[in-house]
Amino acid sequence: MLSVLGYCEPGYKGRRLRRDVRLPARYECDTMKVLISSLMIAIVVATLIRAQEESASPAEKAKTYPEVPKQYEVGEDTVSPDGRFAILYPVRDEDSNEGPSFPNVLVRLRPYEVVKELDVDPAWKDMRGSPRAKWGGNQFVAIWREMKWGNEDLVVYELANDKVKREEKIWPEIVKYFDRDFHQRFLKKYPKESDNYTFVADNSDVKSFEFKDHKLLLNISAENKPNLAPGPVWSAELHGIWDLDRAKFEKVDFKPGEISVRKPEE
């Protein structure tokens, strides 16, 4: 008889199919080996496919969004960890010279619903000033505008039951520290200098915003001449911890930079 592993025992002489027909034992043995090998390969392939599907995150699975209005596109890098929420960007009309016609919105993807119309100038995806997002689990999302030199206008939304439970406008609290130092320490010394500075994020090794439990870690830098123009130069850094439960700073380490004068290039 055939063994479990699919080879023929030496004493096997064939199986009678009809009274007058007998298949060779070797033929039957080889055929059974092929069948068993094919079955084992099929089982292995099916197991690998199932494992890949189960290991894929919801955001990786959800690449099509049939309920999203056709005038919008989904920011794939803004999708929440559970794949349910994302920022939408108006689709750019390449034949038009006009700007974006629809606001940027934070939405629930399935079933589709607008959760929050973002308080930013409408922007296409990857356009200067377009909103970006980073999630703290599925409960918190930090949204900011990506500018030429750095990030601005940070706000954090807390979601509950698919709605905005709380909005924490962190950016005005950050700007207070830089404004005070810039005006008191720099403009008093150089009153003829322009009354503006720029937030910069030119160090890829430093994360401007990072969630840690119910805290938001902040590393913000600013300077008045990021384009390396000559003249008096001011800079400052803020390293802080924002408590998301209490909607206030837990710790702030503000570091004014040295004021210097940059000479024109010869």
Backbone hydrogen bonds, N-H to C=O, Kabsch-Sander energy under -0.5 kcal/mol:
donor,donor_aa,acceptor,acceptor_aa,energy
3,S,7,Y,-2.0
6,G,3,S,-1.2
9,E,1,M,-1.2
12,Y,9,E,-2.2
17,L,15,R,-0.6
17,L,21,V,-1.3
18,R,21,V,-1.3
21,V,18,R,-0.8
23,L,15,R,-1.1
28,E,24,P,-2.0
29,C,25,A,-2.3
30,D,26,R,-2.5
31,T,27,Y,-2.2
32,M,28,E,-2.2
33,K,29,C,-2.0
34,V,30,D,-2.0
35,L,31,T,-2.2
36,I,32,M,-2.5
37,S,33,K,-2.6
38,S,34,V,-2.5
39,L,35,L,-2.2
40,M,36,I,-2.4
41,I,37,S,-2.3
42,A,38,S,-2.3
43,I,39,L,-2.1
44,V,40,M,-2.1
45,V,41,I,-2.5
46,A,42,A,-2.4
47,T,43,I,-2.1
48,L,44,V,-2.2
49,I,45,V,-2.4
50,R,46,A,-2.2
51,A,47,T,-2.2
52,Q,48,L,-2.2
53,E,49,I,-2.2
54,E,50,R,-2.2
55,S,51,A,-1.9
56,A,52,Q,-1.2
59,A,81,P,-0.5
61,K,57,S,-1.9
62,A,58,P,-2.4
63,K,61,K,-1.7
68,V,65,Y,-1.4
72,Y,69,P,-2.0
73,E,89,Y,-2.6
75,G,87,I,-2.5
76,E,74,V,-1.2
78,T,75,G,-2.4
79,V,76,E,-1.1
80,S,85,F,-2.5
83,G,80,S,-2.2
86,A,107,V,-1.7
88,L,105,V,-2.7
89,Y,73,E,-2.8
91,V,71,Q,-2.7
94,E,92,R,-0.9
96,S,93,D,-1.9
105,V,88,L,-1.0
106,L,116,K,-3.2
107,V,86,A,-2.8
107,V,105,V,-0.5
108,R,113,E,-3.1
109,L,84,R,-3.4
109,L,107,V,-0.5
113,E,108,R,-1.9
115,V,106,L,-2.5
115,V,113,E,-0.5
116,K,106,L,-2.1
118,L,104,N,-2.1
118,L,116,K,-0.6
120,V,118,L,-1.9
127,M,124,W,-1.7
129,G,146,E,-3.3
130,S,127,M,-2.4
132,R,144,W,-2.8
134,K,142,A,-2.0
136,G,140,F,-3.0
137,G,135,W,-0.7
139,Q,136,G,-0.9
140,F,136,G,-1.7
141,V,157,Y,-2.0
142,A,134,K,-3.2
143,I,141,V,-0.5
143,I,155,V,-3.1
144,W,132,R,-1.6
145,R,152,E,-3.1
146,E,130,S,-2.3
147,M,145,R,-0.8
147,M,150,G,-2.9
152,E,145,R,-2.3
155,V,143,I,-2.2
156,V,168,E,-2.3
157,Y,141,V,-2.5
158,E,166,R,-2.8
159,L,139,Q,-3.2
159,L,157,Y,-0.5
160,A,163,K,-2.4
163,K,160,A,-1.3
165,K,158,E,-3.2
165,K,163,K,-0.8
166,R,158,E,-1.4
168,E,156,V,-3.1
169,K,167,E,-0.6
170,I,154,L,-0.6
170,I,168,E,-1.3
171,W,154,L,-2.0
173,E,170,I,-0.7
174,I,170,I,-1.6
175,V,171,W,-2.7
176,K,172,P,-1.3
177,Y,173,E,-0.7
177,Y,174,I,-0.9
178,F,174,I,-1.1
179,D,175,V,-3.0
180,R,176,K,-2.1
181,D,177,Y,-1.7
182,F,178,F,-2.7
183,H,179,D,-2.5
184,Q,180,R,-2.2
185,R,181,D,-2.3
186,F,181,D,-0.8
186,F,182,F,-1.0
187,L,182,F,-2.3
188,K,183,H,-0.8
189,K,186,F,-0.7
190,Y,186,F,-2.7
193,E,190,Y,-1.7
196,N,194,S,-1.7
198,T,223,E,-3.0
200,V,221,S,-2.1
201,A,149,W,-2.7
204,S,202,D,-0.7
206,V,203,N,-1.6
207,K,205,D,-0.5
208,S,206,V,-0.6
210,E,217,L,-1.7
212,K,215,K,-2.5
215,K,212,K,-1.4
216,L,242,W,-2.1
217,L,210,E,-3.5
218,L,240,G,-2.9
219,N,208,S,-2.1
220,I,238,L,-2.8
221,S,200,V,-0.7
222,A,236,A,-2.2
223,E,198,T,-2.4
224,N,234,W,-1.7
228,L,225,K,-1.7
231,G,262,R,-2.8
233,V,260,S,-3.7
236,A,222,A,-2.0
237,E,255,K,-2.1
238,L,220,I,-3.0
239,H,253,D,-2.2
240,G,218,L,-1.8
240,G,238,L,-0.5
241,I,251,K,-2.6
242,W,216,L,-2.7
243,D,241,I,-0.5
243,D,248,K,-2.9
244,L,214,H,-2.2
244,L,242,W,-0.8
245,D,214,H,-0.6
247,A,243,D,-1.3
248,K,243,D,-1.3
250,E,241,I,-3.3
251,K,241,I,-1.4
253,D,239,H,-2.5
254,F,252,V,-0.5
255,K,237,E,-3.4
255,K,253,D,-0.5
257,G,235,S,-3.0
260,S,233,V,-1.6
262,R,231,G,-3.0
262,R,260,S,-0.5
263,K,261,V,-0.5
